[in-house]
Amino acid sequence: MKALEASKGIFTPDGMMPEGGPETVLTIPSEFSKNVKGKQIDLSRTYTTEFVKNAR
């Protein structure tokens, strides 16, 4: 519960990932994962906000 409470600040109130969020998230595996590092990843094919929009 403490960890969840402490991490609440990383989430937006509406549940949407902010502009540039997917690119920022991709930087982590791009540095450490041999499956991602050096690869060109089309985020438009891997990420969508449709679930959040439909859940509202």
mmCIF entry with sequence, helices, sheets and N, C-alpha, C, O atoms, coordinates in Angstrom:
data_MODEL
# 
_entry.id   MODEL 
# 
_entity.id                         1 
_entity.type                       polymer 
_entity.pdbx_number_of_molecules   1 
# 
_entity_poly.entity_id                      1 
_entity_poly.type                           'polypeptide(L)' 
_entity_poly.nstd_linkage                   no 
_entity_poly.nstd_monomer                   no 
_entity_poly.pdbx_seq_one_letter_code       MKALEASKGIFTPDGMMPEGGPETVLTIPSEFSKNVKGKQIDLSRTYTTEFVKNAR 
_entity_poly.pdbx_seq_one_letter_code_can   MKALEASKGIFTPDGMMPEGGPETVLTIPSEFSKNVKGKQIDLSRTYTTEFVKNAR 
_entity_poly.pdbx_strand_id                 A 
# 
loop_
_entity_poly_seq.entity_id 
_entity_poly_seq.num 
_entity_poly_seq.mon_id 
_entity_poly_seq.hetero 
1 1  MET n 
1 2  LYS n 
1 3  ALA n 
1 4  LEU n 
1 5  GLU n 
1 6  ALA n 
1 7  SER n 
1 8  LYS n 
1 9  GLY n 
1 10 ILE n 
1 11 PHE n 
1 12 THR n 
1 13 PRO n 
1 14 ASP n 
1 15 GLY n 
1 16 MET n 
1 17 MET n 
1 18 PRO n 
1 19 GLU n 
1 20 GLY n 
1 21 GLY n 
1 22 PRO n 
1 23 GLU n 
1 24 THR n 
1 25 VAL n 
1 26 LEU n 
1 27 THR n 
1 28 ILE n 
1 29 PRO n 
1 30 SER n 
1 31 GLU n 
1 32 PHE n 
1 33 SER n 
1 34 LYS n 
1 35 ASN n 
1 36 VAL n 
1 37 LYS n 
1 38 GLY n 
1 39 LYS n 
1 40 GLN n 
1 41 ILE n 
1 42 ASP n 
1 43 LEU n 
1 44 SER n 
1 45 ARG n 
1 46 THR n 
1 47 TYR n 
1 48 THR n 
1 49 THR n 
1 50 GLU n 
1 51 PHE n 
1 52 VAL n 
1 53 LYS n 
1 54 ASN n 
1 55 ALA n 
1 56 ARG n 
# 
_struct_asym.id          A 
_struct_asym.entity_id   1 
# 
loop_
_struct_conf.conf_type_id 
_struct_conf.id 
_struct_conf.pdbx_PDB_helix_id 
_struct_conf.beg_label_comp_id 
_struct_conf.beg_label_asym_id 
_struct_conf.beg_label_seq_id 
_struct_conf.pdbx_beg_PDB_ins_code 
_struct_conf.end_label_comp_id 
_struct_conf.end_label_asym_id 
_struct_conf.end_label_seq_id 
_struct_conf.pdbx_end_PDB_ins_code 
_struct_conf.beg_auth_comp_id 
_struct_conf.beg_auth_asym_id 
_struct_conf.beg_auth_seq_id 
_struct_conf.end_auth_comp_id 
_struct_conf.end_auth_asym_id 
_struct_conf.end_auth_seq_id 
_struct_conf.pdbx_PDB_helix_class 
_struct_conf.details 
_struct_conf.pdbx_PDB_helix_length 
HELX_P HELX_P1 AA1 LYS A 2  ? SER A 7  ? LYS A 2  SER A 7  1 ? 6  
HELX_P HELX_P2 AA2 LYS A 8  ? ILE A 10 ? LYS A 8  ILE A 10 5 ? 3  
HELX_P HELX_P3 AA3 GLY A 21 ? PHE A 32 ? GLY A 21 PHE A 32 1 ? 12 
HELX_P HELX_P4 AA4 LEU A 43 ? ARG A 45 ? LEU A 43 ARG A 45 5 ? 3  
HELX_P HELX_P5 AA5 GLU A 50 ? ALA A 55 ? GLU A 50 ALA A 55 1 ? 6  
# 
_struct_conf_type.id          HELX_P 
_struct_conf_type.criteria    ? 
_struct_conf_type.reference   ? 
# 
loop_
_atom_site.group_PDB 
_atom_site.id 
_atom_site.type_symbol 
_atom_site.label_atom_id 
_atom_site.label_alt_id 
_atom_site.label_comp_id 
_atom_site.label_asym_id 
_atom_site.label_entity_id 
_atom_site.label_seq_id 
_atom_site.pdbx_PDB_ins_code 
_atom_site.Cartn_x 
_atom_site.Cartn_y 
_atom_site.Cartn_z 
_atom_site.occupancy 
_atom_site.B_iso_or_equiv 
_atom_site.pdbx_formal_charge 
_atom_site.auth_seq_id 
_atom_site.auth_comp_id 
_atom_site.auth_asym_id 
_atom_site.auth_atom_id 
_atom_site.pdbx_PDB_model_num 
ATOM 1   N N  . MET A 1 1  ? 0.828   -1.188 0.000   1.00 0.00 ? 1  MET A N  1 
ATOM 2   C CA . MET A 1 1  ? 0.000   0.000  0.000   1.00 0.00 ? 1  MET A CA 1 
ATOM 3   C C  . MET A 1 1  ? 0.877   1.259  0.000   1.00 0.00 ? 1  MET A C  1 
ATOM 4   O O  . MET A 1 1  ? 0.566   2.246  -0.666  1.00 0.00 ? 1  MET A O  1 
ATOM 5   N N  . LYS A 1 2  ? 1.968   1.206  0.752   1.00 0.00 ? 2  LYS A N  1 
ATOM 6   C CA . LYS A 1 2  ? 2.847   2.374  0.799   1.00 0.00 ? 2  LYS A CA 1 
ATOM 7   C C  . LYS A 1 2  ? 3.462   2.656  -0.571  1.00 0.00 ? 2  LYS A C  1 
ATOM 8   O O  . LYS A 1 2  ? 3.561   3.809  -0.992  1.00 0.00 ? 2  LYS A O  1 
ATOM 9   N N  . ALA A 1 3  ? 3.874   1.588  -1.264  1.00 0.00 ? 3  ALA A N  1 
ATOM 10  C CA . ALA A 1 3  ? 4.488   1.759  -2.581  1.00 0.00 ? 3  ALA A CA 1 
ATOM 11  C C  . ALA A 1 3  ? 3.476   2.327  -3.572  1.00 0.00 ? 3  ALA A C  1 
ATOM 12  O O  . ALA A 1 3  ? 3.815   3.206  -4.364  1.00 0.00 ? 3  ALA A O  1 
ATOM 13  N N  . LEU A 1 4  ? 2.251   1.839  -3.536  1.00 0.00 ? 4  LEU A N  1 
ATOM 14  C CA . LEU A 1 4  ? 1.215   2.346  -4.422  1.00 0.00 ? 4  LEU A CA 1 
ATOM 15  C C  . LEU A 1 4  ? 0.917   3.813  -4.121  1.00 0.00 ? 4  LEU A C  1 
ATOM 16  O O  . LEU A 1 4  ? 0.804   4.632  -5.033  1.00 0.00 ? 4  LEU A O  1 
ATOM 17  N N  . GLU A 1 5  ? 0.795   4.127  -2.865  1.00 0.00 ? 5  GLU A N  1 
ATOM 18  C CA . GLU A 1 5  ? 0.534   5.515  -2.460  1.00 0.00 ? 5  GLU A CA 1 
ATOM 19  C C  . GLU A 1 5  ? 1.671   6.430  -2.921  1.00 0.00 ? 5  GLU A C  1 
ATOM 20  O O  . GLU A 1 5  ? 1.425   7.537  -3.400  1.00 0.00 ? 5  GLU A O  1 
ATOM 21  N N  . ALA A 1 6  ? 2.917   5.966  -2.774  1.00 0.00 ? 6  ALA A N  1 
ATOM 22  C CA . ALA A 1 6  ? 4.070   6.777  -3.152  1.00 0.00 ? 6  ALA A CA 1 
ATOM 23  C C  . ALA A 1 6  ? 4.170   6.970  -4.659  1.00 0.00 ? 6  ALA A C  1 
ATOM 24  O O  . ALA A 1 6  ? 4.719   7.971  -5.118  1.00 0.00 ? 6  ALA A O  1 
ATOM 25  N N  . SER A 1 7  ? 3.645   6.024  -5.433  1.00 0.00 ? 7  SER A N  1 
ATOM 26  C CA . SER A 1 7  ? 3.782   6.118  -6.883  1.00 0.00 ? 7  SER A CA 1 
ATOM 27  C C  . SER A 1 7  ? 2.580   6.764  -7.568  1.00 0.00 ? 7  SER A C  1 
ATOM 28  O O  . SER A 1 7  ? 2.588   6.909  -8.790  1.00 0.00 ? 7  SER A O  1 
ATOM 29  N N  . LYS A 1 8  ? 1.574   7.147  -6.839  1.00 0.00 ? 8  LYS A N  1 
ATOM 30  C CA . LYS A 1 8  ? 0.389   7.738  -7.448  1.00 0.00 ? 8  LYS A CA 1 
ATOM 31  C C  . LYS A 1 8  ? 0.702   8.972  -8.286  1.00 0.00 ? 8  LYS A C  1 
ATOM 32  O O  . LYS A 1 8  ? -0.017  9.261  -9.243  1.00 0.00 ? 8  LYS A O  1 
ATOM 33  N N  . GLY A 1 9  ? 1.731   9.684  -7.955  1.00 0.00 ? 9  GLY A N  1 
ATOM 34  C CA . GLY A 1 9  ? 2.094   10.893 -8.681  1.00 0.00 ? 9  GLY A CA 1 
ATOM 35  C C  . GLY A 1 9  ? 2.522   10.657 -10.118 1.00 0.00 ? 9  GLY A C  1 
ATOM 36  O O  . GLY A 1 9  ? 2.536   11.595 -10.915 1.00 0.00 ? 9  GLY A O  1 
ATOM 37  N N  . ILE A 1 10 ? 2.873   9.423  -10.469 1.00 0.00 ? 10 ILE A N  1 
ATOM 38  C CA . ILE A 1 10 ? 3.297   9.165  -11.848 1.00 0.00 ? 10 ILE A CA 1 
ATOM 39  C C  . ILE A 1 10 ? 2.114   8.979  -12.787 1.00 0.00 ? 10 ILE A C  1 
ATOM 40  O O  . ILE A 1 10 ? 2.292   8.921  -14.004 1.00 0.00 ? 10 ILE A O  1 
ATOM 41  N N  . PHE A 1 11 ? 0.915   8.884  -12.238 1.00 0.00 ? 11 PHE A N  1 
ATOM 42  C CA . PHE A 1 11 ? -0.278  8.678  -13.048 1.00 0.00 ? 11 PHE A CA 1 
ATOM 43  C C  . PHE A 1 11 ? -1.039  9.991  -13.236 1.00 0.00 ? 11 PHE A C  1 
ATOM 44  O O  . PHE A 1 11 ? -1.088  10.828 -12.334 1.00 0.00 ? 11 PHE A O  1 
ATOM 45  N N  . THR A 1 12 ? -1.627  10.156 -14.413 1.00 0.00 ? 12 THR A N  1 
ATOM 46  C CA . THR A 1 12 ? -2.423  11.352 -14.670 1.00 0.00 ? 12 THR A CA 1 
ATOM 47  C C  . THR A 1 12 ? -3.831  11.144 -14.113 1.00 0.00 ? 12 THR A C  1 
ATOM 48  O O  . THR A 1 12 ? -4.295  10.007 -14.034 1.00 0.00 ? 12 THR A O  1 
ATOM 49  N N  . PRO A 1 13 ? -4.510  12.209 -13.731 1.00 0.00 ? 13 PRO A N  1 
ATOM 50  C CA . PRO A 1 13 ? -5.857  12.082 -13.162 1.00 0.00 ? 13 PRO A CA 1 
ATOM 51  C C  . PRO A 1 13 ? -6.867  11.415 -14.101 1.00 0.00 ? 13 PRO A C  1 
ATOM 52  O O  . PRO A 1 13 ? -7.785  10.732 -13.648 1.00 0.00 ? 13 PRO A O  1 
ATOM 53  N N  . ASP A 1 14 ? -6.692  11.617 -15.411 1.00 0.00 ? 14 ASP A N  1 
ATOM 54  C CA . ASP A 1 14 ? -7.652  11.042 -16.355 1.00 0.00 ? 14 ASP A CA 1 
ATOM 55  C C  . ASP A 1 14 ? -7.239  9.675  -16.895 1.00 0.00 ? 14 ASP A C  1 
ATOM 56  O O  . ASP A 1 14 ? -7.973  9.083  -17.688 1.00 0.00 ? 14 ASP A O  1 
ATOM 57  N N  . GLY A 1 15 ? -6.088  9.166  -16.486 1.00 0.00 ? 15 GLY A N  1 
ATOM 58  C CA . GLY A 1 15 ? -5.639  7.847  -16.919 1.00 0.00 ? 15 GLY A CA 1 
ATOM 59  C C  . GLY A 1 15 ? -4.946  7.823  -18.268 1.00 0.00 ? 15 GLY A C  1 
ATOM 60  O O  . GLY A 1 15 ? -4.491  6.770  -18.714 1.00 0.00 ? 15 GLY A O  1 
ATOM 61  N N  . MET A 1 16 ? -4.862  8.968  -18.918 1.00 0.00 ? 16 MET A N  1 
ATOM 62  C CA . MET A 1 16 ? -4.220  9.035  -20.233 1.00 0.00 ? 16 MET A CA 1 
ATOM 63  C C  . MET A 1 16 ? -2.714  9.237  -20.067 1.00 0.00 ? 16 MET A C  1 
ATOM 64  O O  . MET A 1 16 ? -2.262  9.952  -19.172 1.00 0.00 ? 16 MET A O  1 
ATOM 65  N N  . MET A 1 17 ? -1.955  8.597  -20.942 1.00 0.00 ? 17 MET A N  1 
ATOM 66  C CA . MET A 1 17 ? -0.522  8.821  -20.932 1.00 0.00 ? 17 MET A CA 1 
ATOM 67  C C  . MET A 1 17 ? -0.264  10.178 -21.574 1.00 0.00 ? 17 MET A C  1 
ATOM 68  O O  . MET A 1 17 ? -0.828  10.471 -22.628 1.00 0.00 ? 17 MET A O  1 
ATOM 69  N N  . PRO A 1 18 ? 0.573   11.011 -20.964 1.00 0.00 ? 18 PRO A N  1 
ATOM 70  C CA . PRO A 1 18 ? 0.815   12.341 -21.530 1.00 0.00 ? 18 PRO A CA 1 
ATOM 71  C C  . PRO A 1 18 ? 1.562   12.271 -22.858 1.00 0.00 ? 18 PRO A C  1 
ATOM 72  O O  . PRO A 1 18 ? 2.207   11.271 -23.173 1.00 0.00 ? 18 PRO A O  1 
ATOM 73  N N  . GLU A 1 19 ? 1.464   13.339 -23.619 1.00 0.00 ? 19 GLU A N  1 
ATOM 74  C CA . GLU A 1 19 ? 2.182   13.461 -24.882 1.00 0.00 ? 19 GLU A CA 1 
ATOM 75  C C  . GLU A 1 19 ? 3.658   13.146 -24.654 1.00 0.00 ? 19 GLU A C  1 
ATOM 76  O O  . GLU A 1 19 ? 4.267   13.678 -23.725 1.00 0.00 ? 19 GLU A O  1 
ATOM 77  N N  . GLY A 1 20 ? 4.223   12.310 -25.471 1.00 0.00 ? 20 GLY A N  1 
ATOM 78  C CA . GLY A 1 20 ? 5.632   11.932 -25.340 1.00 0.00 ? 20 GLY A CA 1 
ATOM 79  C C  . GLY A 1 20 ? 5.869   10.802 -24.356 1.00 0.00 ? 20 GLY A C  1 
ATOM 80  O O  . GLY A 1 20 ? 6.993   10.314 -24.238 1.00 0.00 ? 20 GLY A O  1 
ATOM 81  N N  . GLY A 1 21 ? 4.831   10.375 -23.646 1.00 0.00 ? 21 GLY A N  1 
ATOM 82  C CA . GLY A 1 21 ? 4.974   9.309  -22.659 1.00 0.00 ? 21 GLY A CA 1 
ATOM 83  C C  . GLY A 1 21 ? 5.459   7.996  -23.235 1.00 0.00 ? 21 GLY A C  1 
ATOM 84  O O  . GLY A 1 21 ? 6.400   7.409  -22.700 1.00 0.00 ? 21 GLY A O  1 
ATOM 85  N N  . PRO A 1 22 ? 4.846   7.510  -24.320 1.00 0.00 ? 22 PRO A N  1 
ATOM 86  C CA . PRO A 1 22 ? 5.309   6.232  -24.885 1.00 0.00 ? 22 PRO A CA 1 
ATOM 87  C C  . PRO A 1 22 ? 6.782   6.276  -25.306 1.00 0.00 ? 22 PRO A C  1 
ATOM 88  O O  . PRO A 1 22 ? 7.512   5.302  -25.123 1.00 0.00 ? 22 PRO A O  1 
ATOM 89  N N  . GLU A 1 23 ? 7.208   7.386  -25.859 1.00 0.00 ? 23 GLU A N  1 
ATOM 90  C CA . GLU A 1 23 ? 8.611   7.515  -26.253 1.00 0.00 ? 23 GLU A CA 1 
ATOM 91  C C  . GLU A 1 23 ? 9.523   7.467  -25.037 1.00 0.00 ? 23 GLU A C  1 
ATOM 92  O O  . GLU A 1 23 ? 10.591  6.856  -25.073 1.00 0.00 ? 23 GLU A O  1 
ATOM 93  N N  . THR A 1 24 ? 9.097   8.113  -23.968 1.00 0.00 ? 24 THR A N  1 
ATOM 94  C CA . THR A 1 24 ? 9.887   8.103  -22.734 1.00 0.00 ? 24 THR A CA 1 
ATOM 95  C C  . THR A 1 24 ? 9.978   6.689  -22.163 1.00 0.00 ? 24 THR A C  1 
ATOM 96  O O  . THR A 1 24 ? 11.050  6.251  -21.744 1.00 0.00 ? 24 THR A O  1 
ATOM 97  N N  . VAL A 1 25 ? 8.858   5.981  -22.149 1.00 0.00 ? 25 VAL A N  1 
ATOM 98  C CA . VAL A 1 25 ? 8.842   4.605  -21.633 1.00 0.00 ? 25 VAL A CA 1 
ATOM 99  C C  . VAL A 1 25 ? 9.739   3.709  -22.478 1.00 0.00 ? 25 VAL A C  1 
ATOM 100 O O  . VAL A 1 25 ? 10.413  2.833  -21.936 1.00 0.00 ? 25 VAL A O  1 
ATOM 101 N N  . LEU A 1 26 ? 9.762   3.906  -23.775 1.00 0.00 ? 26 LEU A N  1 
ATOM 102 C CA . LEU A 1 26 ? 10.571  3.082  -24.668 1.00 0.00 ? 26 LEU A CA 1 
ATOM 103 C C  . LEU A 1 26 ? 12.069  3.241  -24.421 1.00 0.00 ? 26 LEU A C  1 
ATOM 104 O O  . LEU A 1 26 ? 12.843  2.339  -24.743 1.00 0.00 ? 26 LEU A O  1 
ATOM 105 N N  . THR A 1 27 ? 12.488  4.364  -23.861 1.00 0.00 ? 27 THR A N  1 
ATOM 106 C CA . THR A 1 27 ? 13.921  4.571  -23.645 1.00 0.00 ? 27 THR A CA 1 
ATOM 107 C C  . THR A 1 27 ? 14.522  3.545  -22.688 1.00 0.00 ? 27 THR A C  1 
ATOM 108 O O  . THR A 1 27 ? 15.700  3.210  -22.809 1.00 0.00 ? 27 THR A O  1 
ATOM 109 N N  . ILE A 1 28 ? 13.738  3.046  -21.748 1.00 0.00 ? 28 ILE A N  1 
ATOM 110 C CA . ILE A 1 28 ? 14.271  2.096  -20.768 1.00 0.00 ? 28 ILE A CA 1 
ATOM 111 C C  . ILE A 1 28 ? 14.655  0.765  -21.421 1.00 0.00 ? 28 ILE A C  1 
ATOM 112 O O  . ILE A 1 28 ? 15.813  0.363  -21.314 1.00 0.00 ? 28 ILE A O  1 
ATOM 113 N N  . PRO A 1 29 ? 13.727  0.060  -22.098 1.00 0.00 ? 29 PRO A N  1 
ATOM 114 C CA . PRO A 1 29 ? 14.161  -1.191 -22.725 1.00 0.00 ? 29 PRO A CA 1 
ATOM 115 C C  . PRO A 1 29 ? 15.142  -0.963 -23.874 1.00 0.00 ? 29 PRO A C  1 
ATOM 116 O O  . PRO A 1 29 ? 15.913  -1.860 -24.217 1.00 0.00 ? 29 PRO A O  1 
ATOM 117 N N  . SER A 1 30 ? 15.117  0.226  -24.469 1.00 0.00 ? 30 SER A N  1 
ATOM 118 C CA . SER A 1 30 ? 16.062  0.524  -25.549 1.00 0.00 ? 30 SER A CA 1 
ATOM 119 C C  . SER A 1 30 ? 17.494  0.528  -25.048 1.00 0.00 ? 30 SER A C  1 
ATOM 120 O O  . SER A 1 30 ? 18.423  0.301  -25.822 1.00 0.00 ? 30 SER A O  1 
ATOM 121 N N  . GLU A 1 31 ? 17.680  0.780  -23.780 1.00 0.00 ? 31 GLU A N  1 
ATOM 122 C CA . GLU A 1 31 ? 19.019  0.786  -23.192 1.00 0.00 ? 31 GLU A CA 1 
ATOM 123 C C  . GLU A 1 31 ? 19.467  -0.599 -22.725 1.00 0.00 ? 31 GLU A C  1 
ATOM 124 O O  . GLU A 1 31 ? 20.661  -0.897 -22.752 1.00 0.00 ? 31 GLU A O  1 
ATOM 125 N N  . PHE A 1 32 ? 18.532  -1.448 -22.299 1.00 0.00 ? 32 PHE A N  1 
ATOM 126 C CA . PHE A 1 32 ? 18.907  -2.677 -21.619 1.00 0.00 ? 32 PHE A CA 1 
ATOM 127 C C  . PHE A 1 32 ? 18.476  -3.978 -22.290 1.00 0.00 ? 32 PHE A C  1 
ATOM 128 O O  . PHE A 1 32 ? 19.045  -5.026 -21.986 1.00 0.00 ? 32 PHE A O  1 
ATOM 129 N N  . SER A 1 33 ? 17.513  -3.952 -23.172 1.00 0.00 ? 33 SER A N  1 
ATOM 130 C CA . SER A 1 33 ? 16.993  -5.183 -23.761 1.00 0.00 ? 33 SER A CA 1 
ATOM 131 C C  . SER A 1 33 ? 17.583  -5.431 -25.141 1.00 0.00 ? 33 SER A C  1 
ATOM 132 O O  . SER A 1 33 ? 17.494  -4.580 -26.026 1.00 0.00 ? 33 SER A O  1 
ATOM 133 N N  . LYS A 1 34 ? 18.187  -6.603 -25.319 1.00 0.00 ? 34 LYS A N  1 
ATOM 134 C CA . LYS A 1 34 ? 18.744  -6.927 -26.631 1.00 0.00 ? 34 LYS A CA 1 
ATOM 135 C C  . LYS A 1 34 ? 17.641  -7.072 -27.675 1.00 0.00 ? 34 LYS A C  1 
ATOM 136 O O  . LYS A 1 34 ? 17.910  -6.954 -28.871 1.00 0.00 ? 34 LYS A O  1 
ATOM 137 N N  . ASN A 1 35 ? 16.409  -7.324 -27.247 1.00 0.00 ? 35 ASN A N  1 
ATOM 138 C CA . ASN A 1 35 ? 15.282  -7.435 -28.178 1.00 0.00 ? 35 ASN A CA 1 
ATOM 139 C C  . ASN A 1 35 ? 14.803  -6.075 -28.679 1.00 0.00 ? 35 ASN A C  1 
ATOM 140 O O  . ASN A 1 35 ? 14.107  -5.993 -29.691 1.00 0.00 ? 35 ASN A O  1 
ATOM 141 N N  . VAL A 1 36 ? 15.171  -5.012 -27.974 1.00 0.00 ? 36 VAL A N  1 
ATOM 142 C CA . VAL A 1 36 ? 14.693  -3.671 -28.319 1.00 0.00 ? 36 VAL A CA 1 
ATOM 143 C C  . VAL A 1 36 ? 15.843  -2.761 -28.742 1.00 0.00 ? 36 VAL A C  1 
ATOM 144 O O  . VAL A 1 36 ? 15.686  -1.943 -29.648 1.00 0.00 ? 36 VAL A O  1 
ATOM 145 N N  . LYS A 1 37 ? 16.969  -2.897 -28.107 1.00 0.00 ? 37 LYS A N  1 
ATOM 146 C CA . LYS A 1 37 ? 18.119  -2.016 -28.349 1.00 0.00 ? 37 LYS A CA 1 
ATOM 147 C C  . LYS A 1 37 ? 18.503  -1.992 -29.832 1.00 0.00 ? 37 LYS A C  1 
ATOM 148 O O  . LYS A 1 37 ? 18.728  -3.032 -30.452 1.00 0.00 ? 37 LYS A O  1 
ATOM 149 N N  . GLY A 1 38 ? 18.570  -0.782 -30.376 1.00 0.00 ? 38 GLY A N  1 
ATOM 150 C CA . GLY A 1 38 ? 18.965  -0.599 -31.763 1.00 0.00 ? 38 GLY A CA 1 
ATOM 151 C C  . GLY A 1 38 ? 17.861  -0.878 -32.774 1.00 0.00 ? 38 GLY A C  1 
ATOM 152 O O  . GLY A 1 38 ? 18.085  -0.762 -33.978 1.00 0.00 ? 38 GLY A O  1 
ATOM 153 N N  . LYS A 1 39 ? 16.685  -1.240 -32.307 1.00 0.00 ? 39 LYS A N  1 
ATOM 154 C CA . LYS A 1 39 ? 15.568  -1.550 -33.207 1.00 0.00 ? 39 LYS A CA 1 
ATOM 155 C C  . LYS A 1 39 ? 14.707  -0.312 -33.419 1.00 0.00 ? 39 LYS A C  1 
ATOM 156 O O  . LYS A 1 39 ? 14.584  0.532  -32.531 1.00 0.00 ? 39 LYS A O  1 
ATOM 157 N N  . GLN A 1 40 ? 14.127  -0.217 -34.580 1.00 0.00 ? 40 GLN A N  1 
ATOM 158 C CA . GLN A 1 40 ? 13.179  0.847  -34.885 1.00 0.00 ? 40 GLN A CA 1 
ATOM 159 C C  . GLN A 1 40 ? 11.789  0.345  -34.488 1.00 0.00 ? 40 GLN A C  1 
ATOM 160 O O  . GLN A 1 40 ? 11.299  -0.626 -35.064 1.00 0.00 ? 40 GLN A O  1 
ATOM 161 N N  . ILE A 1 41 ? 11.154  0.987  -33.522 1.00 0.00 ? 41 ILE A N  1 
ATOM 162 C CA . ILE A 1 41 ? 9.857   0.539  -33.029 1.00 0.00 ? 41 ILE A CA 1 
ATOM 163 C C  . ILE A 1 41 ? 8.805   1.587  -33.371 1.00 0.00 ? 41 ILE A C  1 
ATOM 164 O O  . ILE A 1 41 ? 8.935   2.757  -33.010 1.00 0.00 ? 41 ILE A O  1 
ATOM 165 N N  . ASP A 1 42 ? 7.773   1.153  -34.064 1.00 0.00 ? 42 ASP A N  1 
ATOM 166 C CA . ASP A 1 42 ? 6.669   2.032  -34.443 1.00 0.00 ? 42 ASP A CA 1 
ATOM 167 C C  . ASP A 1 42 ? 5.659   2.033  -33.296 1.00 0.00 ? 42 ASP A C  1 
ATOM 168 O O  . ASP A 1 42 ? 4.829   1.130  -33.193 1.00 0.00 ? 42 ASP A O  1 
ATOM 169 N N  . LEU A 1 43 ? 5.733   3.043  -32.442 1.00 0.00 ? 43 LEU A N  1 
ATOM 170 C CA . LEU A 1 43 ? 4.856   3.097  -31.267 1.00 0.00 ? 43 LEU A CA 1 
ATOM 171 C C  . LEU A 1 43 ? 3.386   3.199  -31.640 1.00 0.00 ? 43 LEU A C  1 
ATOM 172 O O  . LEU A 1 43 ? 2.530   2.815  -30.843 1.00 0.00 ? 43 LEU A O  1 
ATOM 173 N N  . SER A 1 44 ? 3.069   3.697  -32.806 1.00 0.00 ? 44 SER A N  1 
ATOM 174 C CA . SER A 1 44 ? 1.666   3.770  -33.215 1.00 0.00 ? 44 SER A CA 1 
ATOM 175 C C  . SER A 1 44 ? 1.062   2.380  -33.403 1.00 0.00 ? 44 SER A C  1 
ATOM 176 O O  . SER A 1 44 ? -0.159  2.227  -33.433 1.00 0.00 ? 44 SER A O  1 
ATOM 177 N N  . ARG A 1 45 ? 1.918   1.377  -33.529 1.00 0.00 ? 45 ARG A N  1 
ATOM 178 C CA . ARG A 1 45 ? 1.432   0.001  -33.671 1.00 0.00 ? 45 ARG A CA 1 
ATOM 179 C C  . ARG A 1 45 ? 1.454   -0.755 -32.347 1.00 0.00 ? 45 ARG A C  1 
ATOM 180 O O  . ARG A 1 45 ? 0.971   -1.885 -32.269 1.00 0.00 ? 45 ARG A O  1 
ATOM 181 N N  . THR A 1 46 ? 2.012   -0.140 -31.307 1.00 0.00 ? 46 THR A N  1 
ATOM 182 C CA . THR A 1 46 ? 2.140   -0.833 -30.028 1.00 0.00 ? 46 THR A CA 1 
ATOM 183 C C  . THR A 1 46 ? 1.390   -0.156 -28.889 1.00 0.00 ? 46 THR A C  1 
ATOM 184 O O  . THR A 1 46 ? 1.249   -0.733 -27.811 1.00 0.00 ? 46 THR A O  1 
ATOM 185 N N  . TYR A 1 47 ? 0.911   1.052  -29.115 1.00 0.00 ? 47 TYR A N  1 
ATOM 186 C CA . TYR A 1 47 ? 0.310   1.830  -28.035 1.00 0.00 ? 47 TYR A CA 1 
ATOM 187 C C  . TYR A 1 47 ? -0.924  2.559  -28.541 1.00 0.00 ? 47 TYR A C  1 
ATOM 188 O O  . TYR A 1 47 ? -0.928  3.106  -29.644 1.00 0.00 ? 47 TYR A O  1 
ATOM 189 N N  . THR A 1 48 ? -1.967  2.560  -27.728 1.00 0.00 ? 48 THR A N  1 
ATOM 190 C CA . THR A 1 48 ? -3.190  3.274  -28.057 1.00 0.00 ? 48 THR A CA 1 
ATOM 191 C C  . THR A 1 48 ? -3.842  3.786  -26.770 1.00 0.00 ? 48 THR A C  1 
ATOM 192 O O  . THR A 1 48 ? -3.632  3.224  -25.695 1.00 0.00 ? 48 THR A O  1 
ATOM 193 N N  . THR A 1 49 ? -4.615  4.829  -26.886 1.00 0.00 ? 49 THR A N  1 
ATOM 194 C CA . THR A 1 49 ? -5.367  5.353  -25.740 1.00 0.00 ? 49 THR A CA 1 
ATOM 195 C C  . THR A 1 49 ? -6.830  4.917  -25.790 1.00 0.00 ? 49 THR A C  1 
ATOM 196 O O  . THR A 1 49 ? -7.635  5.358  -24.970 1.00 0.00 ? 49 THR A O  1 
ATOM 197 N N  . GLU A 1 50 ? -7.177  4.060  -26.738 1.00 0.00 ? 50 GLU A N  1 
ATOM 198 C CA . GLU A 1 50 ? -8.570  3.662  -26.930 1.00 0.00 ? 50 GLU A CA 1 
ATOM 199 C C  . GLU A 1 50 ? -9.209  3.041  -25.686 1.00 0.00 ? 50 GLU A C  1 
ATOM 200 O O  . GLU A 1 50 ? -10.370 3.326  -25.395 1.00 0.00 ? 50 GLU A O  1 
ATOM 201 N N  . PHE A 1 51 ? -8.488  2.208  -24.954 1.00 0.00 ? 51 PHE A N  1 
ATOM 202 C CA . PHE A 1 51 ? -9.043  1.576  -23.767 1.00 0.00 ? 51 PHE A CA 1 
ATOM 203 C C  . PHE A 1 51 ? -9.486  2.631  -22.758 1.00 0.00 ? 51 PHE A C  1 
ATOM 204 O O  . PHE A 1 51 ? -10.592 2.558  -22.224 1.00 0.00 ? 51 PHE A O  1 
ATOM 205 N N  . VAL A 1 52 ? -8.623  3.608  -22.499 1.00 0.00 ? 52 VAL A N  1 
ATOM 206 C CA . VAL A 1 52 ? -8.947  4.652  -21.538 1.00 0.00 ? 52 VAL A CA 1 
ATOM 207 C C  . VAL A 1 52 ? -10.126 5.491  -22.031 1.00 0.00 ? 52 VAL A C  1 
ATOM 208 O O  . VAL A 1 52 ? -11.033 5.809  -21.261 1.00 0.00 ? 52 VAL A O  1 
ATOM 209 N N  . LYS A 1 53 ? -10.108 5.845  -23.312 1.00 0.00 ? 53 LYS A N  1 
ATOM 210 C CA . LYS A 1 53 ? -11.219 6.624  -23.866 1.00 0.00 ? 53 LYS A CA 1 
ATOM 211 C C  . LYS A 1 53 ? -12.536 5.882  -23.727 1.00 0.00 ? 53 LYS A C  1 
ATOM 212 O O  . LYS A 1 53 ? -13.548 6.481  -23.361 1.00 0.00 ? 53 LYS A O  1 
ATOM 213 N N  . ASN A 1 54 ? -12.537 4.593  -24.011 1.00 0.00 ? 54 ASN A N  1 
ATOM 214 C CA . ASN A 1 54 ? -13.761 3.799  -23.928 1.00 0.00 ? 54 ASN A CA 1 
ATOM 215 C C  . ASN A 1 54 ? -14.202 3.523  -22.495 1.00 0.00 ? 54 ASN A C  1 
ATOM 216 O O  . ASN A 1 54 ? -15.386 3.312  -22.235 1.00 0.00 ? 54 ASN A O  1 
ATOM 217 N N  . ALA A 1 55 ? -13.259 3.524  -21.575 1.00 0.00 ? 55 ALA A N  1 
ATOM 218 C CA . ALA A 1 55 ? -13.566 3.253  -20.168 1.00 0.00 ? 55 ALA A CA 1 
ATOM 219 C C  . ALA A 1 55 ? -14.232 4.437  -19.488 1.00 0.00 ? 55 ALA A C  1 
ATOM 220 O O  . ALA A 1 55 ? -14.907 4.277  -18.472 1.00 0.00 ? 55 ALA A O  1 
ATOM 221 N N  . ARG A 1 56 ? -14.044 5.615  -20.042 1.00 0.00 ? 56 ARG A N  1 
ATOM 222 C CA . ARG A 1 56 ? -14.623 6.809  -19.422 1.00 0.00 ? 56 ARG A CA 1 
ATOM 223 C C  . ARG A 1 56 ? -16.087 6.771  -19.542 1.00 0.00 ? 56 ARG A C  1 
ATOM 224 O O  . ARG A 1 56 ? -16.767 7.688  -19.082 1.00 0.00 ? 56 ARG A O  1 
# 
